[in-house]
Amino acid sequence: MMPRALRRLVHLVLFCPLSKGLQSRLPAIKVKYLLLAWLGILIASWVIYMQYASYSELCRGHVCHMVICDHYRRGIISGSSCKALCDQKTLTLQRCMSTSSTHQVYSGLWKERPVVIKCGIEDPVKIDGSPDSVLRQEMSLFDKPTRGTSMDEFKEMLHSFLKANLGEQPSLTTLVDRVITLADVNQDGKVSLAEAKSIWALLQINEFLLMVALQEKEHTPKLLGFCGDLYVTERVGHSSLYRLEVPHYLQALVPEALSSSLNHWLAPAWPRRARITIGLLEFVEEVFHGSYGSFLICDASPRHVGYNARYDCKMANLRSVASEAVVRGFLRGRRCETNADCTYGRDCTATCDRLVKQCNTEVVQPNLAKVCVLLQDFLLFGAPSDLRGDLEKQLRTCVTLSGLASQMEVHHSLVLNNLKTLLWKKISNTQYS
């Protein structure tokens, strides 16, 4: 039972603002405070409810764990993380970081090492909610290759898939060998059916494919293991450029100017932001013309760019990065009325040929221009006074970059190198370099 004194306090806070008798006995100032307290309790209750509703909708890691371990125990899938996740319990899910119910993201521990665990599950509105129906839906993920597929046939499957997703590249054979080595979990020189099914399902995830293709790049998180279509990466200490992210249901209540000011106050010192920026510009260089083709950043959001404890840039989320081949394939032959109809992701936009009402296949705004739009806010506040003028000029030039990539490669490289050089001169030979 609730203590009597506590019951009286709750009654006072909740009901007294509505009591005319009490209002006549108390000074008006006290009634105003009680009204404010009552309003505060209502708002706090609403926020708690929204947090709970959001969590229950977005965070379904237990479903991932159940599906993956069921498939593993039945011999359908394999992976370097399966024993740790399902048998030894040394790989554990902790804090939910999901922003989509179909793409689960959790921080976790693997033998006391901090990691990030990611997996995909079916949209809950498409299934009846029972565990059996979830398992039936997930079975279709692991339907290829089929029993009887030879090693040569599997290699050909991989080569065709990578060609379709990365374009015709002379280095695709090397990438196929890398995928085969990754799939061979027990390192016996062979790929079992369960190992083949697992790596095939993982390659359907754009982020996983990019992590394999860019695994030697400094600013790509390291792939640590996988089990079926669940994969484990290194944890990036700071998973966003800004520390404060207002939940979508509070954005109407919190002015953008307030959240921006708070993020400026919470941000690292300017030299450290310059170091993070140099790393981000290096990532743009890495994906511009890499060993496996060019990649486009189709959502240059601060939520996708992170950094570690040494302030080295790490891309916390690669789901918004797509190969040029995939974007071109999406745009080719696509009907349109305006340029907005020719958009892949959030902002990989090509022009619409209004005569034939079809999209052109080259994206107009390059990666560097999108990144510089992001950097205008991140880098300019608190910039040294002797550098600010040149920095503003360089960023203005950068954000106006446009045109076909094939015609502006030299200009792109010049702008990028000028910006990197300007920042590096300021922080070189200091504790921040």
C-alpha positions in Angstrom: 0.0 0.0 0.0 1.1 3.6 -0.7 2.0 5.5 2.5 -0.6 8.0 3.6 1.7 11.0 3.4 2.7 10.0 -0.2 -1.0 9.6 -1.2 -1.7 13.1 0.1 1.2 14.5 -1.9 0.1 12.9 -5.1 -3.5 14.1 -4.5 -2.2 17.6 -3.9 -0.1 17.7 -7.1 -2.6 16.1 -9.4 -6.0 17.4 -8.2 -5.4 20.6 -6.4 -5.1 22.7 -9.6 -8.7 21.7 -10.3 -10.0 22.4 -6.8 -11.8 25.7 -6.6 -11.9 25.5 -2.8 -8.1 25.2 -2.5 -7.6 27.9 -5.1 -9.6 30.3 -2.9 -7.5 29.5 0.2 -4.0 29.6 -1.4 -2.3 32.6 -2.9 -2.4 32.8 -6.6 1.3 32.4 -7.0 1.2 28.9 -5.3 -1.7 27.8 -7.6 0.4 28.8 -10.6 3.3 26.7 -9.4 1.0 23.7 -8.8 -0.4 24.2 -12.4 3.1 24.2 -13.8 4.0 21.1 -11.7 0.9 19.3 -13.0 1.8 20.3 -16.6 5.4 19.1 -16.1 4.1 15.7 -14.8 1.8 15.3 -17.9 4.7 16.1 -20.3 7.1 13.8 -18.5 4.5 11.0 -18.5 4.0 11.5 -22.3 7.8 11.5 -22.9 8.2 8.2 -20.9 5.3 6.7 -22.8 6.7 7.7 -26.2 10.1 6.3 -25.2 8.6 3.0 -24.2 6.4 2.8 -27.3 9.4 3.7 -29.5 11.6 1.1 -27.7 9.1 -1.7 -28.0 8.6 -1.0 -31.7 12.2 -0.5 -32.7 14.1 -2.8 -30.4 13.5 -6.5 -31.1 16.9 -8.0 -30.6 15.4 -11.0 -28.8 13.7 -11.9 -32.1 17.0 -11.7 -33.9 18.7 -13.9 -31.3 15.9 -16.5 -31.4 15.9 -16.7 -35.2 19.6 -16.8 -35.7 20.3 -19.4 -32.9 17.4 -21.6 -34.1 18.8 -21.7 -37.6 22.3 -22.3 -36.3 21.3 -25.3 -34.1 19.4 -26.8 -37.1 22.5 -26.6 -39.2 21.0 -24.1 -41.7 23.6 -21.4 -41.1 27.1 -21.0 -39.9 29.5 -18.2 -38.9 32.5 -17.2 -36.8 30.2 -15.7 -34.1 27.6 -18.5 -33.8 29.1 -20.4 -30.9 29.8 -17.2 -28.9 26.2 -16.0 -29.5 24.2 -19.2 -29.1 26.3 -21.7 -27.0 29.0 -19.9 -25.0 27.0 -16.7 -24.4 30.1 -14.6 -24.6 28.5 -12.4 -27.3 25.7 -10.5 -25.7 23.3 -7.7 -26.9 23.1 -4.7 -24.6 21.9 -1.2 -25.5 19.4 -0.8 -28.3 20.5 1.7 -31.0 18.0 0.8 -33.7 16.3 3.4 -35.8 14.3 0.9 -37.9 12.3 -2.1 -36.7 13.6 -4.1 -39.7 17.3 -3.3 -39.1 18.3 -4.1 -35.5 21.4 -2.4 -34.1 22.7 -3.1 -30.6 25.9 -2.3 -28.7 27.2 -5.4 -27.1 30.2 -7.3 -25.6 32.2 -10.1 -27.1 34.6 -11.6 -24.6 34.5 -8.2 -22.7 35.3 -6.3 -26.0 32.8 -3.6 -26.9 31.2 -4.3 -30.2 28.2 -3.4 -32.4 25.7 -6.2 -33.4 23.5 -5.8 -36.4 20.8 -8.0 -38.0 17.7 -7.6 -40.1 14.2 -9.0 -39.4 10.9 -8.9 -41.3 8.5 -6.0 -40.9 6.2 -6.9 -38.0 3.1 -5.8 -39.9 3.8 -8.5 -42.5 3.7 -11.4 -40.0 1.2 -12.5 -37.4 3.6 -12.0 -34.5 4.1 -15.6 -33.4 7.6 -17.0 -33.2 6.8 -19.7 -35.8 5.8 -17.1 -38.4 9.0 -15.2 -37.8 11.0 -18.3 -38.4 9.1 -19.1 -41.6 9.7 -15.6 -43.0 13.4 -15.8 -42.2 13.8 -19.1 -43.9 13.6 -17.4 -47.3 16.9 -15.5 -46.5 18.9 -18.7 -46.6 17.4 -20.4 -49.6 20.6 -20.0 -51.8 22.7 -21.7 -52.8 20.8 -24.9 -53.0 22.2 -28.4 -52.1 24.3 -29.8 -54.9 25.8 -26.4 -55.9 29.5 -27.0 -56.7 32.3 -24.7 -55.6 32.8 -23.4 -59.1 29.1 -22.7 -59.5 29.1 -20.8 -56.2 32.1 -18.7 -57.3 30.3 -17.9 -60.5 27.2 -16.9 -58.4 29.4 -14.6 -56.4 31.1 -13.1 -59.4 27.8 -12.3 -61.1 26.3 -10.8 -58.0 29.4 -8.6 -57.3 29.4 -7.5 -61.0 25.8 -6.5 -60.8 26.3 -4.5 -57.6 29.8 -3.0 -58.1 30.0 -2.9 -61.9 32.6 -4.5 -64.2 35.8 -4.2 -62.2 39.1 -6.0 -63.0 39.6 -6.8 -59.3 36.3 -8.7 -58.9 38.1 -12.1 -58.9 40.2 -10.9 -55.9 37.0 -9.9 -54.1 35.4 -13.3 -54.8 38.4 -14.9 -53.2 38.1 -12.6 -50.2 34.5 -13.6 -49.7 35.3 -17.3 -50.0 38.0 -16.9 -47.3 35.5 -15.1 -45.1 32.9 -17.7 -45.6 35.3 -20.6 -44.7 34.7 -20.3 -40.9 36.5 -23.5 -39.9 39.3 -22.8 -42.3 39.3 -26.3 -43.8 39.7 -25.0 -47.4 36.1 -25.8 -48.2 32.8 -23.9 -48.0 29.9 -26.0 -46.5 26.3 -25.4 -47.5 25.6 -23.6 -44.2 28.7 -21.4 -44.7 27.6 -20.6 -48.3 24.0 -19.8 -47.3 25.3 -17.4 -44.5 27.7 -15.4 -46.6 25.2 -15.2 -49.5 22.5 -13.8 -47.1 25.0 -11.3 -45.7 26.0 -10.0 -49.2 22.4 -9.0 -49.8 22.9 -6.4 -47.0 24.4 -3.3 -48.7 26.4 -2.3 -45.6 28.0 -5.7 -45.2 29.0 -5.8 -48.9 30.6 -2.3 -48.5 32.5 -3.4 -45.4 34.0 -6.4 -47.2 34.9 -4.2 -50.3 36.3 -1.4 -48.1 37.8 -3.5 -45.3 41.3 -2.3 -45.8 40.2 1.4 -45.6 41.1 3.3 -42.4 37.8 4.9 -41.9 35.6 1.9 -42.3 34.6 0.0 -39.1 36.3 -3.4 -38.9 34.1 -6.5 -39.4 34.7 -8.9 -36.5 32.4 -11.8 -37.1 29.0 -13.0 -38.3 26.4 -15.7 -37.8 23.8 -16.2 -40.6 22.8 -12.6 -41.6 23.8 -11.2 -38.2 27.2 -9.4 -38.2 29.5 -7.9 -35.6 31.6 -4.8 -36.0 34.0 -2.8 -33.9 32.2 -0.2 -31.8 32.8 3.4 -32.8 33.2 5.5 -29.6 31.1 8.4 -30.9 28.5 7.2 -33.4 27.5 10.7 -34.6 29.2 14.0 -35.2 26.9 15.6 -32.6 26.3 14.3 -29.1 22.8 15.5 -28.7 20.1 14.0 -30.9 16.5 15.1 -30.2 14.0 12.3 -30.6 11.5 12.8 -33.4 8.6 13.2 -31.1 10.3 16.0 -29.2 11.5 18.0 -32.2 8.4 20.1 -32.2 9.0 21.1 -28.6 12.8 21.7 -28.8 13.8 24.7 -31.1 16.4 23.8 -33.6 18.5 26.8 -32.5 18.5 25.4 -29.0 19.7 21.9 -30.0 22.3 23.4 -32.3 23.6 25.6 -29.5 23.8 22.7 -27.1 25.7 20.6 -29.7 28.2 23.4 -30.3 28.8 23.6 -26.5 29.2 19.8 -26.2 31.4 19.4 -29.3 35.1 18.6 -29.1 37.7 21.4 -29.2 38.1 22.9 -32.7 41.5 21.3 -33.4 39.9 17.9 -32.7 37.0 18.7 -35.0 39.6 19.6 -37.7 41.2 16.2 -37.2 37.8 14.4 -37.6 37.1 16.5 -40.7 40.4 15.5 -42.3 39.5 11.8 -41.7 36.1 12.4 -43.3 37.7 14.0 -46.4 40.0 11.0 -46.6 37.0 8.7 -46.7 35.6 10.8 -49.5 38.8 10.2 -51.4 38.8 6.5 -50.6 35.4 5.9 -52.1 35.8 8.3 -55.1 37.7 5.8 -57.2 38.6 2.7 -55.3 39.7 -0.8 -56.2 36.1 -1.9 -56.6 34.7 1.1 -58.3 33.2 4.4 -57.1 30.7 4.8 -54.2 28.2 7.5 -53.6 27.1 9.0 -50.2 23.3 9.2 -50.6 22.6 10.6 -47.1 25.4 12.9 -45.7 23.9 13.0 -42.2 25.8 13.7 -39.0 24.2 10.5 -37.6 26.3 8.4 -40.0 29.7 9.9 -39.3 31.4 8.9 -36.1 34.9 9.1 -34.5 36.9 7.2 -31.9 38.6 8.2 -28.7 41.6 9.4 -30.7 39.3 11.6 -32.9 39.9 9.5 -36.0 36.9 9.6 -38.3 35.0 6.3 -38.6 31.8 5.9 -40.6 29.4 4.6 -38.0 26.8 3.7 -40.7 27.4 2.7 -44.3 23.8 1.9 -45.2 23.5 5.2 -47.0 26.5 4.6 -49.2 25.8 2.9 -52.5 28.0 1.8 -55.4 27.8 4.0 -58.5 26.7 0.9 -60.5 23.6 0.4 -58.2 22.6 4.0 -58.4 23.0 4.0 -62.2 20.9 0.8 -62.5 18.2 2.4 -60.4 18.1 5.6 -62.6 18.4 3.9 -65.9 15.1 4.0 -67.8 13.3 5.4 -64.8 10.3 7.6 -65.8 10.2 11.1 -64.3 8.5 14.5 -64.4 11.0 16.4 -62.3 14.5 16.0 -60.9 13.0 14.9 -57.6 11.8 11.7 -59.4 15.4 10.8 -60.1 16.6 10.5 -56.5 18.2 7.4 -55.0 18.2 7.3 -51.2 17.8 10.8 -49.7 20.0 13.0 -52.0 21.7 11.1 -54.8 19.8 13.1 -57.5 20.2 13.1 -61.3 18.5 15.3 -63.8 15.3 14.5 -65.5 15.2 14.6 -69.3 11.8 16.2 -69.8 11.7 15.5 -73.5 11.7 11.7 -73.1 10.6 11.8 -69.5 13.4 9.6 -68.3 16.2 10.1 -65.7 19.8 10.6 -66.7 22.1 8.2 -65.0 24.8 10.6 -63.5 24.3 12.1 -60.1 24.7 15.9 -60.2 26.0 16.6 -56.7 29.3 14.8 -55.8 30.1 13.3 -52.4 32.5 16.2 -51.5 29.8 18.9 -51.9 27.4 17.0 -49.6 30.1 16.5 -47.0 31.0 20.2 -47.1 27.4 21.2 -46.4 27.6 19.0 -43.3 31.0 20.6 -42.4 29.8 24.2 -42.6 28.1 23.8 -39.2 30.5 21.3 -37.7 33.7 23.1 -38.5 33.0 26.8 -38.6 31.8 27.5 -35.1 34.8 28.2 -32.8 37.2 28.2 -35.8 40.4 30.3 -35.2 40.0 33.9 -36.3 43.1 33.8 -38.5 41.7 30.8 -40.4 38.0 31.5 -40.5 38.0 33.7 -43.6 39.9 31.1 -45.7 37.9 28.3 -44.3 34.6 29.9 -45.2 35.9 30.6 -48.7 37.0 27.0 -49.2 33.7 25.6 -47.9 31.7 27.9 -50.1 33.6 26.7 -53.2 33.2 23.1 -52.0 29.4 23.2 -51.5 28.8 24.6 -55.0 30.6 21.7 -56.7 28.3 20.1 -59.3 28.3 18.6 -62.7 29.2 15.2 -64.1 31.8 13.4 -62.1 33.6 12.3 -65.3 34.1 16.0 -66.2 35.2 17.4 -62.8 37.6 14.9 -61.3 40.5 17.3 -61.4 38.5 20.1 -59.8 37.1 17.8 -57.2 40.6 16.6 -56.2 41.9 20.2 -56.1 39.2 21.5 -53.8 39.5 18.5 -51.5 43.3 18.8 -51.2 43.1 22.5 -50.6 40.7 22.0 -47.7 42.8 19.2 -46.2 46.0 21.2 -46.5 44.4 24.3 -44.9 43.3 22.2 -41.9 46.4 20.2 -41.6 48.7 23.2 -41.6 46.8 24.6 -38.6 47.0 21.4 -36.4 50.3 19.8 -37.6 53.1 19.7 -35.1 50.6 20.1 -32.2 49.1 17.6 -29.8 46.1 17.3 -32.0 48.0 16.1 -35.2 
